[in-house]
Structure formats: structure tokens, C-alpha cells
Amino acid sequence: MKKVAIVGAGVMGAGIALSSVLAGYETVVYDINTNTLEQSKEYIKNQLNIALSKQKINEEQKNTAWALLKFTEIFEEVRANLIIEAVVEKLAVKQQLFQQLEMQNDINTIFASNTSSIPITQIASVLVNPERLVGVHFFNPAHLMKLIEIIKGASTNDEVAQTAYTWAISIGKTPVYAKDSPGFIVNRVARHFYVESLKILEENTTDIETIDSLVESMGFKMGPFKLMDLIGVETNYSVTNSMFEQFNFDPKFRPNRIQKQKVDAGFFGKKTGKGFYTYD
């Protein structure tokens, strides 16, 4: 494993790329949007400076990591030993992307999806070689959170899954194997952390600040609304929708109208300056 590519330069993709270069891997970051690539570049540069100021890395490590990064809008340059997608949570988009990547990459290239909820078997079903696809699910912020879920689809080769697991360890993460079911482990459990909090708000039991404060007083680092703002309200809502569909519209996974209204208004959280809270 020498070269890694990340497709999708949002906050999650940038965090994955940062983890990769800090571990010494040459890393390509691709996105179709120039502004997103520029934002990703600034985000990674800022995070490297923060790590330097906190003495987690030295100047040489910072410069080495930055030199390993390449940002591109040219899809043909997305060629690597391991390619991780971190794009929108829509099955058709992911399937089309991996079909295109399969056409221009070596037979030994490993493809990985950072999907939060869509079964790997479904994504891989359109590929010529579905055994090459594995789930590698990071958590936000990807460069800080240690956990990674490694998900084998029905066709995923054991060696491919093991390689992904070993790579996760090499970048300083703690990988766990998860079965290929909607939401895997964490998102299946966490969905109700968000959904029930939104129901409490919808029923006017109390306000956002009180819910977050109570949850944090129990030992959680962030309350549900602060966490949704950090992840991205639209991303969180998209995952809930996906889970709702994957579980055959089970009411316990029903997306919330309050959250949909935020998404419709473009209030995505910290990235837009407004979500459930307002940010400078």
C-alpha cells in the first residue's frame, strides 16, 4: 500500500486524507467542485497548524504530510492502491462512481466506501469485480476519531477486508469488523440518539440547549444538536432517510420534519454558519 485516493473533498474526505498523509501515504483528493477542493485544502492546512501548535507533530512532519497531498478535479488522476469514496449518501451515485473507478484502475486496486448506512453488497452489485469493494466507515472528525468500521459485503474478498483492516491500524485507528446490515453498528444505535432528541423537541418537551446540556452532563462529549451541526444537518438527515428506507420504513427510523426544514432552508450547521445553533 503506497498510494491512497479520496473521492469527495468535504469535511469527512478531508479528515480521511489528513489521517492518510500523517501516516506517510501519498494521497490524492478528488472533487468535481473547485470551491470544495479549496475549502478542503484550507481545512487540512489549518488542522496541521493546530496539531503543530499542540506539539502533536513537529515542523518536519507537517511539511512531509503536506508534500504527500495532491488535490485534483481531474477524474482520470484518481488512480491508487486504495480508493475511498466519501460522497453523498445515495446508492446510485456510489454505484456509478465505483463503476467508473473500476474502468480506469488496476485489477489489484481496493475500493472502499465510507457509507454510513447503505449495505456494501448493494453498492458492489453493479461491479465487474464486486470482491474488490469493502466498507471502511470513518467517524467525524475523521482525523481525530479512532474508530473505523470494516464491513464485508457478500462478495468481499477476505484478503481485501484484511488489507483494509491493516491499513486502518497503520494510520493509527481502531478498526472493528461489522456485518453488512443497514447502519452497521454505530449508526444503527446512534440513529435514535438523534431521532428521539428531535421528537422531544417536536413535542415541545424542552428546548435544544436543555437537551444538549442534559446529555453532556451524562458524560457525552457533545449533545445531539451540537453533534448534528458538526456532522452537517443535511448529512445526518440523509443518513436517517437512508436508514428509514433500508428498514422498510419502520416508524422508529422516521426522519423528522424539524430537521427537514433546516435542510430545506440551507441551515446545515457549522459549515454554513447556522443549523440548530448560530455560529460566527
RADA-V127397 format. One record per residue. RES is the residue in one small letter. OMEGA is omega in whole degrees, 0 to 359 (NA if undefined). Layout:
RES;OMEGA, RES;OMEGA
This chain:
m;181, k;187, k;181, v;175, a;178, i;176, v;185, g;187, a;176, g;182, v;180, m;179, g;179, a;179, g;177, i;179, a;179, l;177, s;183, s;183, v;178, l;177, a;174, g;180, y;170, e;189, t;177, v;177, v;182, y;171, d;179, i;185, n;181, t;181, n;179, t;178, l;179, e;178, q;178, s;179, k;179, e;179, y;181, i;179, k;179, n;181, q;176, l;178, n;177, i;179, a;178, l;181, s;179, k;179, q;175, k;173, i;176, n;184, e;181, e;179, q;178, k;182, n;179, t;180, a;182, w;180, a;181, l;184, l;172, k;179, f;183, t;172, e;182, i;185, f;181, e;179, e;179, v;178, r;184, a;175, n;178, l;179, i;183, i;175, e;176, a;183, v;184, v;185, e;178, k;185, l;184, a;180, v;181, k;180, q;180, q;179, l;182, f;175, q;179, q;180, l;181, e;182, m;187, q;181, n;180, d;181, i;181, n;178, t;176, i;177, f;182, a;177, s;176, n;181, t;179, s;191, s;186, i;179, p;181, i;180, t;179, q;181, i;185, a;188, s;182, v;185, l;175, v;179, n;184, p;180, e;182, r;184, l;179, v;175, g;175, v;189, h;177, f;177, f;187, n;355, p;191, a;182, h;180, l;183, m;185, k;187, l;169, i;174, e;175, i;187, i;176, k;172, g;181, a;183, s;185, t;178, n;181, d;181, e;177, v;179, a;180, q;178, t;178, a;179, y;181, t;178, w;179, a;177, i;184, s;178, i;174, g;181, k;177, t;182, p;172, v;176, y;178, a;177, k;182, d;177, s;185, p;179, g;179, f;181, i;191, v;184, n;176, r;179, v;187, a;184, r;183, h;173, f;179, y;186, v;181, e;177, s;178, l;177, k;177, i;179, l;181, e;180, e;177, n;178, t;175, t;184, d;183, i;184, e;181, t;179, i;180, d;181, s;180, l;180, v;179, e;179, s;178, m;176, g;176, f;181, k;180, m;174, g;185, p;183, f;174, k;181, l;176, m;178, d;180, l;181, i;188, g;184, v;181, e;177, t;179, n;180, y;179, s;179, v;178, t;177, n;180, s;179, m;179, f;179, e;183, q;179, f;174, n;174, f;173, d;185, p;183, k;177, f;186, r;176, p;186, n;182, r;179, i;179, q;178, k;179, q;177, k;181, v;180, d;181, a;182, g;178, f;188, f;180, g;184, k;184, k;180, t;179, g;180, k;176, g;171, f;174, y;176, t;184, y;176, d;NA
